[in-house]
Amino acid sequence: MLDERAGLAGKTAVILGGGDGIGRHVSLALAEAGIDLAICDNAAAALAETEQQVKAMGRKVLAIEADILDEAAQERFYDAVAAQCDRLDIVVHMAGAVRRGFFADSDKETNARDIRYNFGYILDSVRRAVPLIRKGGRGGSIISFTTIEAHRGAAGFAVYAGAKAAITNFSKAAAVEFGPDRIRLNTVAPDTTPSITS
């Protein structure tokens, strides 16, 4: 009944980081709700397994190995989405990585990588996704996974927490900007969660 009321069947979702770990479970849950998927992940074997599971549910799936740290790879993924998917309704940003370490011991290169992995790629994704959602004229939903660390202080997570907090405020501002297009932006901020692939 809840699936019917949600009206998700027949929609198309992009999931960045949707092939492995928690992202796999999100992909499978969306497929179970009747949604066709476009997934990218840098874990090739896990991505292939998720692709087969989605197909077994009778859903269409575009699965592309891509590392979201690589801007060009993410552009190629969205080029494929634009070429092969006739609609885009939902975007889920699952990719991210936590690295514990004191800021005083960090270096510029590592900090830049952490910011790209936990915030920067989302800017690129939203920039590409919004025109595709607008094209359908039906509105849509962009969901970004952040962390509870974005809302509290925790030694050893300064850059990670800062990048995740940036997602929250970016999503608030962008939600106002894209509201007239009926495009929603929301965040999910879980606490420590085991990432398993079963």
Backbone torsions as a table, in degrees:
resi	resn	phi	psi	omega
1	MET	NA	-42.9	-178.9
2	LEU	-64.8	-39.6	178.1
3	ASP	-61.7	-41.2	179.8
4	GLU	-65.1	-41.4	-179.1
5	ARG	-69.8	-31.2	178.7
6	ALA	-68.4	-26.2	177.6
7	GLY	63.4	38.3	-176.6
8	LEU	-88.2	-21.3	-176.3
9	ALA	-58.3	133.7	178.7
10	GLY	91.0	-7.0	178.5
11	LYS	-82.4	169.2	177.6
12	THR	-123.0	134.8	-179.4
13	ALA	-124.7	142.3	169.2
14	VAL	-101.4	131.5	176.3
15	ILE	-126.5	113.1	176.5
16	LEU	-90.0	118.6	-172.5
17	GLY	84.9	29.9	-174.1
18	GLY	-97.1	11.2	-176.3
19	GLY	-97.8	-19.6	-171.9
20	ASP	-139.9	163.1	174.2
21	GLY	57.5	-139.6	179.7
22	ILE	-61.5	-35.0	178.9
23	GLY	-58.8	-36.9	177.0
24	ARG	-61.9	-44.6	-178.5
25	HIS	-64.6	-36.0	175.5
26	VAL	-64.9	-45.2	179.8
27	SER	-59.7	-45.8	-178.0
28	LEU	-67.8	-36.3	178.0
29	ALA	-65.1	-40.8	178.4
30	LEU	-67.0	-41.2	177.7
31	ALA	-63.0	-39.9	179.0
32	GLU	-62.9	-28.1	178.4
33	ALA	-82.2	1.8	176.4
34	GLY	94.8	20.4	-176.6
35	ILE	-100.4	135.9	171.3
36	ASP	-81.6	149.6	-170.0
37	LEU	-126.2	149.9	164.5
38	ALA	-125.8	118.4	-171.9
39	ILE	-122.5	138.2	167.1
40	CYS	-126.3	148.4	179.2
41	ASP	-163.3	153.7	178.9
42	ASN	-92.8	-2.2	177.8
43	ALA	-95.7	93.8	-169.7
44	ALA	-60.9	-47.3	-176.9
45	ALA	-64.6	-44.0	179.2
46	ALA	-65.4	-38.8	178.9
47	LEU	-61.3	-43.6	179.7
48	ALA	-63.2	-39.6	178.9
49	GLU	-65.5	-43.8	178.0
50	THR	-62.7	-41.3	178.2
51	GLU	-56.3	-45.9	-179.3
52	GLN	-65.5	-38.4	179.1
53	GLN	-65.2	-39.4	178.5
54	VAL	-66.9	-43.1	178.3
55	LYS	-61.4	-36.6	179.8
56	ALA	-64.7	-22.0	176.5
57	MET	-84.3	-2.7	179.1
58	GLY	85.0	15.5	-179.9
59	ARG	-101.1	151.1	172.7
60	LYS	-74.1	144.9	178.4
61	VAL	-148.1	132.7	171.4
62	LEU	-108.6	113.3	-176.9
63	ALA	-117.9	121.4	-176.1
64	ILE	-130.5	127.0	175.5
65	GLU	-71.4	121.6	-179.5
66	ALA	-157.2	138.6	176.1
67	ASP	-98.2	118.6	-175.8
68	ILE	-68.9	-10.8	172.1
69	LEU	-68.8	-23.2	-179.0
70	ASP	-93.1	106.3	-177.6
71	GLU	-58.2	-40.5	-178.9
72	ALA	-65.5	-37.8	179.3
73	ALA	-65.1	-39.5	178.5
74	GLN	-68.6	-36.5	176.0
75	GLU	-61.7	-42.2	179.3
76	ARG	-64.7	-37.3	177.8
77	PHE	-61.9	-48.2	-179.3
78	TYR	-68.5	-30.8	173.8
79	ASP	-60.7	-41.6	179.1
80	ALA	-67.6	-39.7	177.0
81	VAL	-60.0	-47.0	-178.8
82	ALA	-62.2	-35.2	-176.5
83	ALA	-80.7	-33.1	-169.7
84	GLN	-109.0	-15.6	-178.9
85	CYS	-107.1	131.8	-176.4
86	ASP	-86.1	-1.9	176.8
87	ARG	-160.3	160.7	172.2
88	LEU	-141.8	123.8	-176.3
89	ASP	-118.7	-30.4	-171.7
90	ILE	-137.1	138.6	172.7
91	VAL	-128.6	131.2	177.7
92	VAL	-123.4	123.8	177.7
93	HIS	-98.4	99.7	-179.4
94	MET	-98.7	-28.0	-173.2
95	ALA	-62.3	146.7	178.6
96	GLY	167.2	163.7	-179.5
97	ALA	-151.8	137.1	178.0
98	VAL	-105.7	133.7	177.2
99	ARG	-130.3	114.6	-179.4
100	ARG	-84.0	132.1	178.6
101	GLY	178.0	144.5	-177.4
102	PHE	-71.2	138.2	-176.1
103	PHE	-59.6	-35.7	-178.9
104	ALA	-62.7	-21.1	-179.0
105	ASP	-100.1	3.8	-174.7
106	SER	-86.0	171.2	175.7
107	ASP	-130.2	164.6	-174.1
108	LYS	-60.5	-40.8	-175.8
109	GLU	-66.2	-44.1	179.5
110	THR	-65.8	-41.1	178.8
111	ASN	-62.8	-41.4	179.5
112	ALA	-63.7	-39.4	178.4
113	ARG	-64.9	-44.7	-179.6
114	ASP	-63.2	-38.6	178.9
115	ILE	-67.8	-41.5	177.2
116	ARG	-61.1	-45.5	-174.8
117	TYR	-69.2	-31.0	-172.5
118	ASN	-110.0	-4.0	178.0
119	PHE	-151.2	-48.7	-171.6
120	GLY	-56.8	-42.0	-177.2
121	TYR	-65.5	-26.3	179.8
122	ILE	-67.9	-37.8	176.1
123	LEU	-58.8	-45.7	179.8
124	ASP	-64.6	-40.0	-179.2
125	SER	-64.6	-47.0	-179.4
126	VAL	-63.7	-40.3	178.3
127	ARG	-57.5	-39.2	179.5
128	ARG	-81.2	-34.7	-173.6
129	ALA	-74.9	-39.7	-173.6
130	VAL	-56.8	-46.4	178.2
131	PRO	-61.0	-33.5	179.0
132	LEU	-70.1	-37.9	176.8
133	ILE	-69.7	-43.8	178.9
134	ARG	-58.3	-37.5	-177.5
135	LYS	-57.8	-33.9	-179.9
136	GLY	-75.6	-22.7	178.3
137	GLY	68.7	15.3	-177.6
138	ARG	-109.2	-2.3	-172.5
139	GLY	78.9	-174.1	-178.8
140	GLY	178.6	-174.9	-175.1
141	SER	-136.0	131.5	175.9
142	ILE	-118.7	118.3	-174.2
143	ILE	-118.3	127.1	179.4
144	SER	-119.6	128.9	175.6
145	PHE	-82.8	125.0	176.3
146	THR	-111.9	-129.9	-178.9
147	THR	-164.2	155.8	174.8
148	ILE	-62.3	-24.0	179.4
149	GLU	-65.9	-15.9	176.3
150	ALA	-72.8	-10.6	-175.1
151	HIS	-121.9	8.3	178.6
152	ARG	-152.1	161.8	178.9
153	GLY	-88.2	135.0	178.8
154	ALA	-147.1	113.8	179.7
155	ALA	-58.3	136.6	179.2
156	GLY	95.5	-3.2	-177.8
157	PHE	-128.4	25.3	-170.0
158	ALA	-58.8	-51.7	-177.0
159	VAL	-69.9	-43.7	177.9
160	TYR	-58.2	-49.6	-178.9
161	ALA	-64.2	-39.7	178.7
162	GLY	-63.8	-41.8	179.4
163	ALA	-65.7	-41.7	-180.0
164	LYS	-68.0	-37.4	176.1
165	ALA	-63.5	-34.2	177.9
166	ALA	-62.2	-36.5	177.2
167	ILE	-59.4	-42.7	-177.4
168	THR	-60.3	-51.1	-177.9
169	ASN	-72.3	-34.8	173.5
170	PHE	-59.5	-45.1	-178.1
171	SER	-64.6	-38.9	177.6
172	LYS	-61.0	-47.4	-177.5
173	ALA	-68.9	-42.7	-178.8
174	ALA	-67.9	-31.1	178.1
175	ALA	-62.6	-37.2	176.5
176	VAL	-68.8	-42.1	-178.4
177	GLU	-63.7	-41.4	-174.4
178	PHE	-98.3	3.5	178.7
179	GLY	-54.9	-43.3	179.0
180	PRO	-60.0	-22.0	177.1
181	ASP	-90.2	4.4	-176.8
182	ARG	60.0	35.2	175.6
183	ILE	-103.9	117.6	-179.4
184	ARG	-94.9	144.9	171.6
185	LEU	-124.5	125.3	-179.9
186	ASN	-133.5	158.4	176.5
187	THR	-124.7	153.1	174.4
188	VAL	-122.5	126.8	-174.3
189	ALA	-120.6	80.7	179.2
190	PRO	-75.5	161.8	170.7
191	ASP	-84.8	-168.6	179.8
192	THR	-53.8	127.3	-177.1
193	THR	-134.0	126.3	175.7
194	PRO	-62.7	135.3	178.6
195	SER	-103.2	104.4	-177.7
196	ILE	-119.6	157.6	-174.7
197	THR	-109.7	6.0	-178.5
198	SER	-85.3	NA	NA
